[in-house]
Amino acid sequence: MLDQQKFSAKLLTWFKQERAHVPVPGRGQKDPYAVLVAEIMLQQTQVSTVWPYYRRWMETFPSISILAQAQLDQVLKIWEGLGYYSRARNLHKAAAYIMQEYAGELPRTAKKLIQIPGVGPYTAAAVASLAYNETVPLIDGNVLRVVSRLQQITEYISRAKTKAKILKDLKALISGEEPGLFNQSLMDLGRVICTPKAPKCHACPVSSMCQAYAAGDMLDYPVKPRKAPIPHYNIVIGLIQKSGEVLIQKRPANGLLGGLWEFPGGKIKVGESEGDALLREIKEETGLDVNIGEKIGSISHAYTHFKISMSAYYCIWKTGNPEIHAATENRWVAQKALNDYAFPKANLKILDLIAS
């Protein structure tokens, strides 16, 4: 087991000298709401990517009460392009709950914070320690990587049992005087020093205490199960035009890309042409009969668990009224008004082709 005082002292000294001045969304904020927003945005997303979204969010929804009153469509539009849209939906739900249960004031302990819908163990610990200085450790991917190398943990890092052991060890290591700074220090150490592929061990303040560094096998940790091949799907969508308007559909609130708008279409079956697949998908999803027009183009996009190649065509409405099947809403909108709606990244790439 690491020496708590020595480890904390080295880590905090490094952070105060090298990292405390570096701007990070939410850092140094006394407003727990700002910390909540920042920490949720930073999950699985780089700091440089988050900054413009964080600023825009705080300008649009500067308080929990304003966020709670906002429409979900507006929330998703502000989040558009940041990915992992469940985070935005969860923030919106959390705001409504906080208004109802806590009169708009975030509770001060991780134990109460975790009861808020959409707030998990990491977020609860982050807000409690960073905003309220509660002595509670947090675990994210950076922290898991750092500790797995420090202690040469050979168990799969994704296992609940492994994470529970790491959390127990962190409770013994965390600084009681500066728990918020300790958590920030450990996250930053993983973010900028103890990186996945090229760790900068020569600049690490605790390298002398790291078992993996001593053995020279840093890249063997953390230990993860072998990933299955990422599936790839061919997709085709149609921009159905009628009287100067285009048909868009809203995805169900729960599930992948929930609550976002998209153009009708879907997967191309084996042996199908793009045209045949598009006509079939439009009929299944909307009940409409259309003529296929000019091809707009094709794009590629990667999600967390799969990749797609997407082709898009202009389509001309022939007959029928849009029906509700997989979607929750159909809407005819002017093409120039499409930018008012929140779309998945892949659809945004298609819109970029139209604009170019």
N, C-alpha and C positions, 0 to 999 in steps of 0.2 A: 504494500500500500504506500502511496506517495505521502511525503511529509507535508501536512496541510499548510503549516505556516510558511515553509520555504516555497512551496509551489505557488500559493496565493501571492506571496510577496513578489516573486519573480514575474508572475503573469501580470499583476496589476501595475508594477513598475514599467514594464514594457508597454502596456496599453496607454498609460498616462503620458509616456514620452513619445510614442510612435503613432498612436491611433486616435486618442481622445479628440484631437482637433480635426479629424477627417469627417466631413459632413456625411451623415447617414440619415435617411428619413426617420423622423421620430426621435432621434437621439438628442438628449438634452432638453426634451419637452417636459414641462410640468403637467401638461394636459394629458390625462390618461387616455382620453379618446384618440388623441393624435398618436400615441404609442400603439393603441389597439389597431388603428388603420395601417400604420407603417409596418407593424410586425406581421399582419395578415398579408399585406402586399408583398413583403420580402420573402415569404415562404415559396421556395422553389423558383425564385426569380432574382436576377442580379440587381445590385444596388443602382447601377447606371440606368437600367431599364425602368426601375420603379420611380425614380425622381419625378419625371414629368407627370406621371399618373397621380402620384401622391400630392403634388402641388395642385393639380386640377381638382382632385377630389376634395381637398381641404378648402379650396376656394368655393366649390359648389355646395358642399355639405360641411360647413364649419363647426357644426355641433351635432350631438346625438339627436336632438329634437328635430332639426331640419332634415337629417337623414331619414328619420322614422316617418316623416310626412311625405317624403318623395315617392314618386311612382317607380316601380321596379324597372320599367323601360328606361327611365332617366338614369337610374343607377347603373344599369348594364351599358348604356351608351357612354357614360363617363369611364367605365372600366374597359370598354371595347379595345381589343388588341393586347391586353395584358395576360389573357389566358386564365385557365383554371377558374371559370366563371362562378363556380360554386362559392368561391371566397366572397364575391360581391353579393351574391344572394344571402349568404350567411351574415354578412355585415348588416344588410338591410333588416333581416329577421332579428338580429341581436339588438339593433337600435330600438325596434318596436318593443321588444321584451324589457329592455332597460328602462324605457319610458314608463311602461306599465308597472314593473315590479320595484324599480328603484328611483322613480321620479327623474329619470335622466342622468343620474349620477352612477358611474361605474363603481361596483363594490371594491373593497380594498384588499381582499385576500384571494389567493388562488383557489381556495376551496369554494368560495361563492362565485367567483368568475367562471369557473368551469361549468356551473349550472346554467349559464346563458346559452341558448341555442346557437350552435355553430362555433362555439369557443371550445377548443380542445386543450389538452394538457400543456402543450407548448405555448399557446397564446395566453392562457391563464397565468402561467409562470412568468412569461415575458412582461405582461402588464403589471402583475403584482410586484415583481422585483425592480423593473425599470422605472415605473411610475410611483410606486409606494414603498420601495426599498424593503420588501418582505424577503426574508432569507429562504428563498426557494429556488432550487436549480432548474434549469430548463434544458431540453434536449432537442436539437435539430440535426440535420445531416452533417453540418460542420463539427458540432460537438461530438457526435458519434465517431466521426473519423479521427479526431484528435485523441479521444480517450482510447479508442481501439488500438491506436499505435503506441500510445504511452504504456499500455498494459499488455500489448500483444494478445489481444482477445481473439481466440481462434473459433469461437462460436459464430454462427451467422448473425450479422449485425441486425438483420430485420426481425429476428425472433423477439417476442415479448419478454421472454425470460432474460435475454441478453440486455435489452433496454432497461429492464427492472434492476439488474445488477449495476449497470452504469449509473442509473439514477441514485441508487443507494450509495455508490462511491462518491458521486458528486455532492451529496448531502453532507458527507464528511469533509469534503474539500472546500466547499464554498465559503467565501469570506462573510463572517457575520456582520462586519462593520460596513462593507461595501458590496452587498450581494448583486446589486444592479450592474455595477462596474465589472464584477467578476464574470457575470453572464455575458456581458458585451465583449469582454476580453477573450473569453473562450470561443465565442462565435467568430470574432474577428481573426483569432489565431488560425482557425480552420479556413476562413474565407481568403486570407491573404498570405499565410505562411504554410500551414499544413494542408496544402491543396491536394486534390486527388491524384494528379499525374506527375507533377513536378514540385514536390515539397521543398521549401527553402529552409532546410534544416540548419544551415549556417547562421540564419537570422532568427532562429527560434529561441525564445527566452528560457524554455524548459527542455531543451534538447538533451541536457546532461541527465535528465530524469526519465528519458524516453527509452523504453526497452527495444522498440523497433529500430530506432536510430542506432543504438548500441550494436544491434545485430546486423544492421545494414539492409533490413528487409522491409522498409517503410511501405513500399508499393504492394506488399502482400496484404495490407490491411486498409480498410476493414474487409473482413471475409464475407463474401456474398454468394448466394447460390447462382449457378450459371443461368443467364437469361435465355428464355425461349426466343426463337427468331421472331422479329417484329413483322406482323402480317401487313400486306400491301393490298389496297383496294383501288379499283378503277371506278370513278364516279363521273356521272354526267348530269348537268343541271340545265334548266331552261329559264330564260327571262321572257315570260309570256306577256306579250304586248296586246293591249286592247284600248282603243280610243285614247292613246297617249299615256296610258298608265301601265304599270308592271305589277304582276302578282307576287306577293311575298307571303310566307307562312311563318307562324310563331311556333317554336319547338316547345314541347311540354316543359313545365317549370323544373321537374325533377329529371335528373339524368344528364348525360353529356350535353354541354352547351345549352343548358336549360334556360328558357325564357328569351333566347335570341331569335332573330328573324333570319330566314334563309329563302333561297329560291327552290322551287320544286325540282325533284330529281332523286337520284339514288345510285345504287351499285349496278354495274354492268355485269350481267351473268355471263358465264362461259359460253362462247359461241355467238353472243349477241353483238351487233354493231352498236355504235354510239347512238345512232338514230333510232333503232328499234328499242333500245333500252330506255331512251328518253321518252318516247311515246308511251311505253308501258308504264313507266314510273309516274308520269304526269297523270295518266288515266287512273292509276291506283290511288294516288295521293289526292287528286282534286276532282276527278270525274270529268275533266275537260277534254275536248277534242281540239287539237292544235295542228298547225302546219309548222314544220321545222324550217327555219330560215338560215341566215348567215352564221357561221361559227365565229364566236368571239375569241376563243383561244383556249389554251390549256395551262394549268399551273400544278405545282407539286407542293404538298404540305405534310408536315410531320406532327402527329399528336403524341401523347405520352406512350401509348400502347399500340399504335398502328400508324401507317403512312398511307397517303392517298395521292393519286393523280386525278385531277378534276378537269373535265372539259365543259365548256359552256356554249350554249347556242341561243340566238334570238329565236323566239317562237311566236307565231301569230295565232291568236284565239280564233276558233271557228264557232263552236257551240258549247252550251252548258253553263251552269253556274257553279263556282267553286264549292266543293264539298269538304267537310271536316272528317278526316280519317286519323292519320298519325299526328297531325298538327293540332294545335288548340285554337288557332284563328287564321283566317285568310284575309288579306287586305290588298285592294288595288291602290297603288300609290303612283304619283307622278315620278318619272325617272329622276328628275332633278331633286326630289325630296328623299331619295334613298339614303342620303347621308344623315338624315334625322333619326335613322333606326340603327339599332345595335346588331351587327352581323358577326358571325364567326370569321376568324382570320382568313380561311380559305375563300369565303365569299368576298371578303374585302379585296383579296388579290384579283379576283375576277373583275370587281368594280374598278380596280386600278387599270386593268387592261382596257376597259371602256373609256376611261378618262385619258389614257395616253394617246 
